[in-house]
């Protein structure tokens, strides 16, 4: 048996013999001796109408017991439909009931709150919203790989377990095989030398530092994989487990980095507009009005660049009553970023050259000694969507900055070696995959764009 996906069935000509399967959305029984079964298999947004004749031998024993959530295989002939909602419908010759869903199936109603559906994470992919999210995630992922592969980037899987903290954030998940109830101690400290790796290790918050080792041999690389942050943050924009896209490019300066980031986002927006039209129409209608128009504008709109110092001047001159003070040396908050994109520029903005104190040690120091060659890409409605920088390639400057931040030169000797042995200017950026999916779908809560969201206090279904 070769089962056809419903997305292909819906585009097939009338008269074809078809075998397909899926999950029942609804069943309506006609007095004329027919039942109409709405079938969906997740391959596309639309469902297939199946017409079942009461003459089928299992009509009364099984078909009339089909309820929302039940699974079936159907063999039949595709025929032109007299209805306006679909061009064709499948007239069943055989209906094989694989699994009946009882009355306590949680998704009986057509509409549920997102909060309720988070409690049904194992089933919510069967709904319109989360089926569309799943297909959108897949297409965005495909577009990311295509973008870099078409530009001769090498895909590098960087470690999930690491001994280094890329940004000095301190919010790390520790990995250990030691018995927590009976930790081995020597001289008043935990004896990590007895642990599996012989030293403290963590789940990675970023693959950037390891990515740099590969870029300084292969020229252009990207990593796309899971990262983890043990920050106790219950917001609509934070997950404990999320995926990051992180390219690193040798011989790239900050301007090259910014151009690539702009080209990358435009490519993603154009791809989903071209490939996810049906799902985007749903999001535009039910999640965020004007979503498609916003993506179309962003796909064509040039990104404006301005320095952090200029951004601070613009914010101060606006006289807006911001909740967070606007002062040079403070990081931009979401309300500041949204003002710059939505009211000042009315489009995407790339802010560059941030104060040294609010950025990571690996970002290249400017000649003024006060700022670094960093950039944040800001978009309307969200604010920051990409963060990146030109990396510090000068050995002495990097060493001095690491000492000032109290980093162990011994632990990072391998990173300093990259600056001793054939160093070149290089740059990179990072993009949170779930935040990108959140942006292109219009979903308000990041927990609703991850199939298995991991947040404080929630590690399972």
N, C-alpha and C positions, 0 to 999 in steps of 0.2 A: 504494500500500500504506500502510495506517495501522497502525502497530505500537502495541499496547496495552502499557503498563507492567505488570509483574507485580503490583505493588501493587493495580492495578485489576482484573487478571485474577482474583486470589484472592478478590475481593469480588463477582465477577460470578456470575449464576445459571447452573446447569447447562443445557446445551442451546445456548448461544451459540457462534457461529463466531468464532474468535479467531486473530489473528496477533500473535505476540510474539517476542521475541528476548532473548538474553543469553549468559552464559558458563557453560559446563558445570562443575558442582561434582563430580558423580560420574556414572558410568554402570554400571548393573547389567544383566546379560543373563540372561533366564529361559529355561529349557529348553522352555517352551511356545511359543517363537517370538516373544518380545517383548523389548524393552530398556526399562529405566526410566532416564530421564535427569533428573537434578536440575539445574534451570536457575535462575540468579540474575542479575538485571540491576542490582542496587544500589538500586532504587527503594524497597525495604523490606527488613527483616531476613529474612523468610521466602523460601524458594525454591519454585519451581513444579515439580511432578512431571509429566514428559512421558512418555507411553506410546507407544512406537514399534513398530509391527507389522513383523515380518520380511518382510511382503509388499511393503513399499515398495521401489521400484525401486533406490534407492541405499542400501538397508539394509546389504548386505554390503560394498559398495564404499566407503561413507563413514561411515554411522552406527556400524558396529562398530569404526571407528577413532577415534571421539570419545574424547578424554581430558580430564582436568581442565585448564581454561583455554581450551579450544576455544570458538569462537563460532558460534552458529547462529541462523537464523530458522525459526520453526515456525508452520505453519498447521494448525488442527485444531478439534475440537469439545470444549467443556468438558463434562465428565461428573462425576457424583457419584463420590467415591472410597471404596472399601471400607476403606481404611486409616484409622488413628486420628489421624495427624499432620496431615492436610489434608482439607478438606471436598470439594474438587474436584481433578481432574487433567485434563490436556490430552491428548486422544487425537489423535495427529498424523496428518494426511492428507498433509503434505509437510514435509520437513526439508531446509532449505538450509544446507549447511555453508559458512560464510564464511571461517573460519580455523582450521586445526588447530594445536594446541599440541604440540610435540614432547616427547620424553621428558625433556629437560633443563629443562622448565618448573619454575621454582624453588619453586612453591607446591603441590607434589604432596601433601604431608602435610596432615592436617587442622589440626594445631596446630604453631606455630613460636614461638620466643622473640621478644620484642619487639626484642631486640638484633639478631637475624638479620633481622627484617623492616625495620629501619632501613636495612639494606644493600640492601633491595629496595623502596625508597620509590616507585619507578615502578609497582610492581605491588601494593603492600600494601593499597590501597583495595579490592581484590577479596576480602579476608578479612572474616570476621564482625566482628572488632573494629574495623578501620579503615573498613569500610563504615558501621558504626554511628557512629563518630566523625564521618565526613563529613556524615551526615544530622543529627547533633546540632548540629554547628557551624552548619549552614544554618538550623536552627530557632532557635538562640540569636541568630544575626544578625538573622533576621526579627523576633524578639521585641524586640530592642533598637530597631530602627527603628520598630516599631509603638508601643512605649512612648512614645517622644519625639514622634512624629508625632501621636499621639492627644492629646498635651498641648500642641500648638501650638508645638513647638520647630522651628526652622529647621535643616536639615542643611547644614553648611558644610564643604566640602573644604579643609582648611588645607594649607599648602605642605609638600611632602616635602623640598624643598631650601630651606635657611634659612641666614641669616647669624648667627642668634642661638642661644645654648645656653640652653634654658629654665631648667635647674636648676643651671647651673654645674658639671655633673658631670665634664666633661673627656673623657668616653669617647665620642668622636664619630667617625663616618666622614666623611672629607673628600672632597669632590667637585671634580674638576679636569679640565681638558682640557690642562693643561701636560704636557710630556714629562718623566716622572719621571727618566729617564736624563740629561736635559739641562735642568735647571730654570734659568730666567732669574733672574739675581741682580743687585741694585743695592745698593751700599754694604753688602755683606755679608749681605743679607737676600733672601728670595725675592720676586721682583717680581710679586705677585699682581694688580697692576693690569693685567698682560698676560693674565691668565686670562679665561675666558669671561665671568664676571660682574664682573670688575674688582676682586674682593675675595675673601678666604677664605670658602668656603661649605661646608655640611655636610648630611648626611642628618639629618632632624629626630628629636629624642628625644621631642618632644611638640608638639601643636598648641595648647597652652593659651594662650600669649601672643597668638598671632594670633586665637584664638577670642574672647579678651576684646574685641578691637577690634570684632567683629561683635555680641557680646552688648550692648555699650554703644551699639548702634544698633537692633538687632532684638529686644532684651529677652532672649529665651531661644533659645540655639543649642546644637547638639551637633556634634561631629566624630567620625568613626569611620573610621580608616584606618591605614596602616602607619607604624610608627615604628622607629627603629634605635638600637642602643647597642653601641659597640665595646668592651664590657667583656669581658676575657678570663676568662669565668666558665663553667666546665664543671659546672653543677649541674643538678638535675632541675627547676629552676624558672626557668631563664634561657634566653632566645633572643637572638640578635643582631638578628633581624628579627621584629617582633611587631605586633599590631594593638592600638590603644588606643581606648577610648570616653571622650570628654571633653566633658561638657556645661558650659556657662557661663551663668549666670543673673544678669541685672541685678535689683537691688532684693532680692536674697536675702542674708540673713545666715547665720551658721554653722548655726543651728538649722534653718533652711529647707533648707539644703544637706544636712544629716544626714537629715532626713525624706524628701527626694527619693531619696537613696541607698538608704535602707531600702525605700521603696516600689518602687524600680527592681529591686533584687535579688529581692524577693518576687514581683514580676511575672514575672521570668525563670524562677524556680524553678517557679512555677505553670504557666507556658507549657510547659516541657519535660515536666512531669508529665502535662499534658493531651494533648500532641501527640507525645511520643516514648516512649510506654509500652512498646512492644515492644523498642526498643533499650535503655531503662533496665532492663528485666527482665534482659537479657543482662549489662549491666554489674553489676547487683546480684548475679547468680549467679556470674559469673566474675572480676570485677575487684574489687569492694568489697561485701562482705556488709552489708546494711542501708542501702544507698545510697538507695533509694526512701523509706524511712522518714525518713532524715535530711533529705532535701529537703522532704518533707511537713511535718515539724516546723518547718523554717526558713521555709517559705512562710507559716506561721501565727504563728510566734513573734515577740513584740515584741523589738526590739533594745534592749539596755540601754545607757545612756550613763554614762560616768564620765570624770573628768578624768585627765590623765596623772599628776598628783601623787597622786591617790587610787589609781591603778593601781600606782604605785611602792610606796605604803604596803601595799597588799594583797599584792604580791609579797614584800616584806620580811617581813611577818608570817606568810607561809605556811611559812617555814623550809625551803622546798624547796632541794635542792642543785643549783641551776642552774649550767650550765657557764659562762655569762657573768654577771659581777657585776651586781647590781641597784643602781643608784645614780641619784639625781635628776640629770638632765643627760645621761645616756646614752640612746641610742635603744633601744627595745624590740626584743629578738631574737625569733625565731620561737618558741623554747621559752617565753618569757614570754607571748607572745600566745596560745599554745595553752593555757597554764595558765589564763589569764583566761577563755577561752571554754569550755574543756572541763571544768575542775574548779571554778572559782570561780562563774561565771555559769551554766555548762551551756547556753550558747546564744550568739548573736551579741552582740558588744560594739562600741560606738562610743566610741573614746578621743579626747578633745579636749584642746586647750590644751597643746601641747607646748612645751618650752624653745626659745627663739629660736635658739640656736646650732645645733640639729640640723635646722632646717627652712629652706625656701627664702626668698629675700629678698622675694618678692611676697606672703607671708602676713601678714595684718593683725596688727599689734602690739597686745597687750592693755595695759590701763592699768597693770599691774604692771611693764611693761618687761622682764619675764623670759620671758614666754610669748607664743605667737602663736595666732590663732584657726584652728588646724589640726584635722583629724580623720582618723582611720584607722578603717575598718570592718573588724573582725576576725570571722572565722567559724571554727567548730570544724573541726579537721583540717588547716587551711591556715594560719590566722593572717590577716595583712592581705590583703584582696582589693580594697579601694578606699582611695585616699588623696585628700584634698581639703582645702579651706580657704576661709575668707572672704578675699578678696583685699584688699590694702592700697589703699584708695581715696584716702588723704590724700597730697597732693603732697609736702609737706615731709617727712613721715615716710618715705615711699618713697624719696625722694632721699637722705636720710641713710643709710638701710639699704643702698642700692646703693653709696654711697661707702665705707661700712665694709667691704663685700665686694669692693671693688676693681673694680667694674663700670664700664664706660665710659658716662658720661652721654650722650655724643654718639651712641654706637651704639644706645642705648635711648631716645633723645629721643622717638620715636614712642610708646613705652610711657608715658613721663611725660606726654606730651600728653593722654593719656586722662584723666589726673588734673587737668589744667589746664582742659579744655573740657567742662564739664558732668559732672563725676564723680559717681557714685552708688555706694552699697554694692553689691557683687556677689560672687558665690561660684561655685565649681565643684569638680568632682572628676574623677579619672581611674581607669579600670578596665582592666586588662590582659585583653584578650579571651581569649587562650589560657589564662591562669590560671583564668578563669571556666569555660571548657570543661573544663579539667582537674578543677576542683572538682565540676562537675555530672556528670561521667562516672566519677569515682573513679580516673582514670589516675594513676599515680605519677610519670611522667616527661613534662614539657611537650613534649619532642620527639615524643611519640606523639599529640599532639592538633593538631599543625600538619602539613598535607599535605606541606610542603616546608621542614623545619626548617633554619634557618641558624644555625650555632654555630661557635665557634672551630675553624678547620681544615676546615670543611665548608660549601661553598658550592653544591654541586650534588647529584646523585643518588649 
